[in-house]
Every structure is written in C-alpha cells, then in structure tokens.
Amino acid sequence: MATKRDYKKEYKKFQSSTKAKKDRAARNKARRKALKVGRVRKGDGKDLHHPNGIKSSRTTVLSRSNNRGRKEKSRVKGSKRNYPSSRKKRSKK
C-alpha cells in the first residue's frame, strides 16, 4: 500500500528553499518599488504581473483575480507538456 503524501512537509520544504526565498524577495522588492512610485496602494486588491518572469523588471498592474486566474502556457490546450518519465502519456484510441 502506498504511503500518504505529507503535503504540509513538502510545502514547508519548498518555501524554505533558497530559490523560493530569492523569488519571494524579488516579488516583494517589485511591489515596494510600485508602492513608492504610486502604481499600487496597500490594500487595493491589485497584483503585479511579471510578463517575462520574476527576474524581469517590467511589470504591469492587474486585479488580483485577473493575475491569478491567468492561464499558464503549460495548461493551454494543445501545448507540449513536459511529463515526468514515471508518468505515461495517454494514448488515443
């Protein structure tokens, strides 16, 4: 019988990784910069969208629901997904 996954442990491990910390710091820095310039305000319900990834300095202001509801390229119909080697692709019948 397979053991149950400990999602809490996985989440904690990922959030404490060096990469996750650097990405979070970059997002916070971009938000602070937008606050200083006046593009966003505290509690306004807006998010900063990073069209070219977190490393990019180019950002746009979107509503929270629009930014978080945006389709990722990996989820768009017809995209080439990178399946793990352990997972088999479904064959068309």
C-alpha positions as CSV (number, residue, x, y, z in Angstrom):
1,M,0.0,0.0,0.0
2,A,1.3,3.4,-0.9
3,T,2.1,5.9,1.9
4,K,0.2,9.1,2.1
5,R,2.0,12.3,1.0
6,D,2.8,14.8,3.6
7,Y,1.8,18.0,1.8
8,K,2.5,20.2,4.8
9,K,6.1,18.9,4.9
10,E,6.5,19.4,1.1
11,Y,5.1,22.9,1.2
12,K,7.4,23.8,4.1
13,K,10.4,22.3,2.4
14,F,9.8,24.2,-0.8
15,Q,9.0,27.6,0.8
16,S,12.3,27.4,2.8
17,S,14.5,26.6,-0.2
18,T,17.0,29.2,-1.4
19,K,15.3,29.6,-4.8
20,A,11.8,30.2,-3.3
21,K,13.3,32.8,-0.8
22,K,15.0,34.7,-3.7
23,D,11.9,34.6,-5.8
24,R,9.8,35.9,-2.9
25,A,12.3,38.6,-2.2
26,A,12.2,39.7,-5.9
27,R,8.4,39.9,-5.8
28,N,8.4,41.9,-2.6
29,K,11.0,44.3,-4.0
30,A,9.0,44.9,-7.1
31,R,5.9,45.5,-5.0
32,R,7.7,48.0,-2.8
33,K,9.0,49.8,-5.9
34,A,5.5,50.1,-7.3
35,L,4.2,51.4,-3.9
36,K,6.9,54.0,-3.9
37,V,6.1,55.2,-7.4
38,G,2.4,55.2,-6.7
39,R,1.3,52.5,-9.2
40,V,-0.3,50.4,-6.4
41,R,-1.5,51.1,-2.8
42,K,-1.7,48.9,0.2
43,G,-5.0,47.0,0.3
44,D,-6.1,48.0,-3.2
45,G,-6.6,44.4,-4.3
46,K,-4.0,44.7,-7.1
47,D,-1.1,42.4,-8.1
48,L,2.0,43.0,-10.1
49,H,2.1,40.8,-13.2
50,H,5.6,39.8,-14.4
51,P,5.1,39.0,-18.1
52,N,8.7,37.9,-18.6
53,G,9.2,36.1,-15.3
54,I,10.3,37.3,-11.8
55,K,13.7,38.3,-12.9
56,S,12.3,40.9,-15.3
57,S,11.9,44.5,-14.2
58,R,9.0,45.1,-16.5
59,T,5.7,44.7,-14.6
60,T,2.0,45.6,-15.1
61,V,-0.7,46.2,-12.5
62,L,-3.6,43.8,-12.7
63,S,-6.5,43.0,-10.4
64,R,-5.8,40.1,-8.1
65,S,-8.4,37.8,-9.8
66,N,-7.1,38.6,-13.3
67,N,-3.5,37.9,-12.4
68,R,-4.1,34.7,-10.5
69,G,-6.6,33.4,-13.0
70,R,-4.3,33.8,-16.0
71,K,-3.7,30.6,-17.9
72,E,-0.2,29.2,-17.8
73,K,1.3,28.1,-21.1
74,S,1.6,24.6,-19.8
75,R,-2.2,24.4,-19.3
76,V,-3.3,25.8,-22.6
77,K,-5.0,23.3,-24.9
78,G,-2.5,21.8,-27.4
79,S,0.6,22.7,-25.5
80,K,3.6,20.4,-25.3
81,R,3.7,19.3,-21.7
82,N,6.8,18.0,-20.0
83,Y,5.6,14.8,-18.4
84,P,7.8,13.2,-15.8
85,S,9.4,9.9,-17.0
86,S,7.4,8.0,-14.4
87,R,4.1,9.2,-15.8
88,K,2.8,7.7,-19.1
89,K,1.0,9.7,-21.7
90,R,-2.5,8.6,-22.5
91,S,-2.7,7.1,-26.0
92,K,-5.5,8.0,-28.3
93,K,-7.8,5.1,-29.1
